[in-house]
Amino acid sequence: MEPARTVIARLGGEKIVSEITGRAYTAPYRWQQPFEKGGTGGLIPQRLHVKLLDYARAHCIELSPADFLPVHPQPSAPAASLATSEP
């Protein structure tokens, strides 16, 4: 699940991320699971963002704070609201 999957992949995988954060090897896998399966719904705990960003910066890996935010598709506007109404 996103954004965890992308962040973990950019940093080199679950094993490296668990070492960077000092968390159990299973933690990065849990971040990629939906809430219903005991995961975090694709969210990496905020308290770990700085550690991961520092590691990325030190290793010239492109990663920004925005990469940790969930991306929700924008709802399309109904066609009726796009048309101009006459008085």
N, C-alpha and C positions, 0 to 999 in steps of 0.2 A: 504494500500500500504506500501511496505517496503522502508526503514527501520523503519519508524515511528511506524507502528503497533507493531513490536517486542519491541522497546524501551518503548513504552507506556504500553504494557502488563507487561514487567519486573518491571516497577515502580509501578504497581498497578492499572492502568486504567486511563481513561481520567480525572476523577474528581481530583484525586491526582496530576496528571501532571499539570492541570490548576492551582491548588493551589501552587505547587512548583514554577511555572513560573510566577505567578501573571497575567496570561492571562485569557480571557473569557473562560467559560466552553466549548464553541464550538470550540475553537482553536485547541485542540488536534484532534478533529474529522476532521477538515479542513486539517490538515497535512496528514491525511490518504486518502485523496481524490485526484483523478487525476487533472491535470491542467484544463482539459476541464470542470470540474465541480466546478471550483473555488478553488480547493485545491492547495497544494504545491507539488503534485506528490510523496508523501511519505517522503518528507524531512522536518525535524524539523529545524527551523531557527537557524543558527549557534550561534547567540548571546545568545541562551538559553542552549547550550550544557554544559557549565560549571556549571550552576545551577543544571541541571539534574544529571551530574556526581558527584557533591558534595553531593547531596541527596542520590544517590546510595551508595556512599562510606560510608556515615554516617549511613546508614541502612543495610550495609553488602549485598547489591544487586550487583550481578555481571554485570557490565556495563563498557565498555571501549570506548574511542573516536572512534575506528574503527566501533563500532556498529551504528554510525550515518551516515556512508558512504553508498551510494547506491551500491548494488551488481548487476553487470551486468554479465550475462552469457558469458563465454569465447567462441568466435566463434571457431568452429572446423576447423582444417586445411584441405584443400582439399586433397584428396588422392594423386593427381598428385604431389603436392609439397612435399610429404613425400618420394616419390620414388627418388632414386638417378638417375641422368641422366648420360648417357655415352657421352664422348666427340665425 
